[in-house]
Amino acid sequence: MKTLIYTLIAIYLVLPREFIQAQIIDQIPFELASDNRVYLKCKVNNNDTLRFLFDTGATDMIMNPNSPRSTYSIQFDSQVTNNGATGTNLIQVSSDNELQLGNMQIKGLRFLSIPYPPNFWDGVIGLSFISQYPLKLDYDTKTLYVYERSSFIPPKNAIALKIKYALGVPLVPIQVKVNNRIFNMKVEIDTGSDRVLDMNTPFVRQNDLLGTQSPFAISRITSSDSNAGELQNVFFDEVRLGNMNFYKIPGAFSTVTEGVQASQEMEGVLGNNFLQRFNITLDLQNGYIYLEPNNLIYKPFYHFLIE
């Protein structure tokens, strides 16, 4: 009998990692809207419920002063320069605020005031919150899982992408084939973008890509700096992330001359019209993003392309 007890203890002590459960701090439902973006319900400074965009392309928390629901008490005490997709501008900053998200209350958060149109989101959940915990955006269940860091274990069979940072936002390596030319690129992971994959203006110019295809559409974009720019929508032969290949992907050549998409710090921006096809685990403190294909993997990028 003693031998059996000792054997059971030994088996328990060498239990494989895949049988050990990461402790979940919270499970928060989210909305995947028709604009291909993720929205969460939250409160700021103990006020009414608000609808915030989940945005890995935003360094800070943001409030939209134009939203009719943004009536919570907030004190501005400084100014900073905002780097938007199409330019820069000077904005107000509030340095000490409380966010209530799910069952969590996070204090001491900095908020930026960026005037989006009134019918957009009430605010933005940015990297100042996202980087505090290992998080998983599960599009199959439309749930944001927040994990305890000490017990977090990366998903076993996921595509693991090592992060680098530029302009304060995370970049990952991908491979793109355009006109039978292969490019290894560092692109921003931007869940706040409704786009697929845009190549930045300096990269487009450096590789003489503009004019190599007739655009199937022209897009005008407006970013957080209130400036606008033009994107020429074309088809990329192939996009490769880790061990997965995607063929004939609608992307774009940027012609924007200011802002993030005119920056040489990165080669492009991967938006949530692409990213939503994966359940995304963000372990930003350890420098990794993990992608697992989900039930949206074959979702059309743009319905007008298949009509």
BELQUISUL-V604750 format. One record per pair of residues at least 24 apart in sequence whose C-alpha atoms are under 8 Angstrom apart, sorted by the first residue. I is the first residue (numbers start at 0). GAP is how many residues later the second one is. If there is no record, write none. Layout:
BEGIN
i,gap
I,GAP
I,GAP
END
This chain:
BEGIN
i,gap
16,136
17,138
20,130
20,132
21,125
21,126
21,129
21,130
21,131
22,124
22,125
22,128
22,129
23,121
23,122
23,123
23,124
24,120
24,121
24,122
24,123
25,76
25,77
25,78
25,119
25,120
25,121
26,75
26,116
26,117
26,118
26,119
27,73
27,74
27,115
27,116
27,117
28,113
28,114
28,115
29,112
29,113
29,114
30,111
31,107
31,110
34,159
35,158
35,236
35,237
35,240
36,154
36,155
36,156
36,157
36,235
36,236
37,153
37,154
40,60
40,61
41,57
41,58
41,59
41,60
42,56
42,57
42,58
43,28
43,53
43,54
43,55
43,56
44,27
44,28
44,29
44,52
44,53
44,54
44,55
45,52
45,53
45,54
46,25
46,26
47,24
49,72
49,73
50,70
50,71
50,72
51,69
51,70
51,71
51,72
51,73
52,68
52,69
52,70
52,71
52,72
52,139
53,70
53,71
53,72
53,137
53,138
54,69
54,70
54,71
54,72
54,135
54,136
54,137
54,138
55,70
55,71
55,74
55,113
55,114
55,133
55,134
55,135
55,136
56,69
56,70
56,112
56,113
56,131
56,132
56,133
56,134
56,135
56,136
57,66
57,67
57,68
57,69
57,111
57,134
58,67
58,68
58,69
58,109
58,110
59,50
59,51
59,52
59,65
59,66
59,67
59,68
59,69
60,48
60,49
60,50
60,51
60,62
60,63
60,64
60,65
60,66
60,67
60,68
61,49
61,50
61,51
61,52
61,61
61,62
61,63
61,64
62,48
62,49
62,50
62,51
62,52
62,59
62,60
62,61
63,49
63,50
63,51
63,52
63,54
63,57
63,58
63,59
64,48
64,49
64,50
64,51
64,57
65,49
65,50
65,51
65,52
66,49
66,50
66,51
66,52
66,53
66,54
66,55
67,50
68,53
69,52
81,142
81,143
82,141
82,142
82,176
82,177
83,139
83,140
83,141
83,175
83,176
84,137
84,138
84,139
84,140
84,173
84,174
84,175
84,176
84,177
85,136
85,137
85,139
85,141
85,142
85,143
85,170
85,171
85,172
85,173
85,174
85,175
85,176
86,136
86,138
86,139
86,140
86,171
86,172
86,173
87,137
87,170
87,171
88,136
113,110
113,111
114,109
114,111
115,108
115,110
126,42
129,154
130,151
130,152
130,153
130,154
131,153
132,150
132,151
132,152
133,147
133,148
133,149
133,150
133,151
134,146
134,147
134,148
135,143
135,144
135,145
135,146
136,142
136,143
136,144
137,141
137,142
138,137
138,138
138,139
138,140
138,155
138,156
138,157
139,139
139,154
139,155
153,127
153,136
154,126
154,135
156,135
157,132
157,133
157,134
158,82
158,83
158,84
158,131
158,132
158,133
159,82
159,128
159,129
159,130
159,131
160,81
160,127
160,128
160,129
161,125
161,126
161,127
162,121
162,124
162,125
162,126
163,123
165,99
165,100
166,98
170,95
172,68
173,65
173,66
173,67
173,68
174,64
174,65
174,66
175,60
175,61
175,62
175,63
175,64
176,59
176,60
176,61
176,62
177,57
177,58
177,59
177,60
178,33
178,57
178,58
179,57
184,82
184,83
185,80
185,81
185,82
186,79
186,80
186,81
186,82
186,83
187,78
187,80
187,81
187,82
188,80
188,81
188,82
189,79
189,80
189,81
189,82
190,80
190,81
190,84
191,79
191,80
192,77
192,78
192,79
192,80
193,77
193,78
193,79
194,75
194,76
194,77
194,78
194,79
195,54
195,55
195,74
195,75
195,76
195,77
195,78
195,79
195,105
196,53
196,54
196,55
196,71
196,72
196,73
196,74
196,77
197,33
197,53
197,54
197,55
197,56
197,70
197,71
197,72
198,52
198,53
198,54
198,55
198,62
198,68
198,69
198,70
199,53
199,54
199,55
199,56
199,61
199,62
199,63
199,64
199,66
199,67
199,68
199,69
200,52
200,53
200,54
200,55
200,56
200,60
200,61
200,62
201,60
201,61
201,62
201,65
202,61
202,64
202,65
203,49
203,50
208,44
209,43
228,26
228,27
228,28
229,24
229,25
229,26
230,24
230,25
249,51
272,28
273,27
END
